[in-house]
Amino acid sequence: MAIVTGPRQVITVLTASVGLAAATLIPTSGAFLGKKCCKINIQAKDQGIYIAWDGADADNTGFQLNVGDTFELPGYYNIVNFRALEMAATANLIVFPSYLV
């Protein structure tokens, strides 16, 4: 089995903590149909963000990613619990999900 990166996504992070869409966690169509996401690589695109993966909403006590910073988060249950919050004015987060195929 190999880990294959799926299609990248851009998530707009607003003033409320957000997570990943259910279709990213376990796609319901396409090449990765029914596969669990096993890893994500993320990058803060145009504003800094706070992230958390402990099951709580992200806030200003979370892990900080500045513009251009990247972060790899392995493990389905970490990814299910992933949350992001902007530091300032509408931030965009690029997400590259990976699947075991």
C-alpha positions in Angstrom: 0.0 0.0 0.0 1.1 3.6 -0.7 0.2 7.0 0.6 -1.1 9.1 -2.2 -1.9 12.8 -2.0 -5.5 13.8 -3.1 -6.7 17.1 -4.6 -5.7 20.2 -2.7 -8.3 22.3 -1.1 -8.5 25.9 0.0 -10.4 26.5 3.2 -11.4 30.0 4.2 -10.9 30.4 8.0 -13.1 33.0 9.6 -13.7 34.2 13.2 -15.1 30.8 14.2 -13.0 27.7 14.5 -13.5 25.4 11.4 -12.5 21.8 10.6 -12.3 19.7 7.5 -15.3 18.6 5.4 -16.6 15.1 5.9 -15.9 14.4 2.2 -12.2 15.1 2.9 -12.0 12.7 5.8 -13.7 9.8 3.9 -14.4 10.8 0.2 -17.8 9.7 -1.1 -16.8 9.8 -4.8 -13.7 9.9 -7.0 -10.4 8.1 -6.9 -10.3 7.9 -3.1 -13.9 6.7 -2.5 -14.3 5.2 1.0 -10.6 5.7 1.9 -9.8 7.4 5.3 -7.6 10.4 5.2 -4.3 9.4 6.9 -2.3 12.6 6.7 -2.8 16.3 5.8 -0.2 18.9 4.9 -1.4 22.4 5.5 -0.1 25.9 4.8 -1.3 29.3 5.9 -1.7 31.1 2.6 -2.3 34.8 3.2 -2.9 35.4 6.9 -1.6 33.6 10.0 -3.8 30.9 11.7 -4.1 29.1 14.9 -4.6 25.3 14.8 -5.5 22.6 17.2 -6.1 18.8 16.9 -7.0 17.9 20.5 -10.8 17.9 20.0 -11.2 21.5 21.2 -11.9 24.6 19.0 -8.8 26.4 17.9 -8.1 29.7 19.7 -5.2 32.0 20.4 -3.6 29.5 22.7 -3.3 27.0 19.8 -0.3 26.2 17.6 0.5 29.2 15.4 1.2 29.1 11.7 2.3 32.2 10.0 2.0 33.0 6.3 4.0 30.4 4.3 4.5 28.0 7.3 3.6 24.4 6.6 2.6 21.6 9.0 2.1 17.9 8.6 -0.6 16.2 10.7 -0.7 12.4 10.5 -3.4 10.1 11.8 -7.1 9.9 11.0 -8.2 10.8 14.5 -6.0 13.8 14.7 -7.4 14.9 11.3 -11.0 14.4 12.5 -10.2 16.7 15.5 -8.3 19.3 13.4 -9.6 22.9 13.8 -8.3 26.2 12.5 -9.0 29.9 13.4 -7.8 33.0 11.7 -5.4 35.4 13.5 -6.6 38.4 11.5 -8.9 39.2 8.5 -10.1 36.2 6.6 -7.3 33.7 6.3 -7.0 31.0 3.7 -5.6 27.6 4.5 -4.3 25.2 1.8 -4.9 21.6 2.6 -3.3 18.6 0.9 -5.0 15.4 2.1 -3.3 12.0 1.7 -4.9 8.6 1.6 -3.6 5.0 1.9 -4.3 3.2 -1.3 
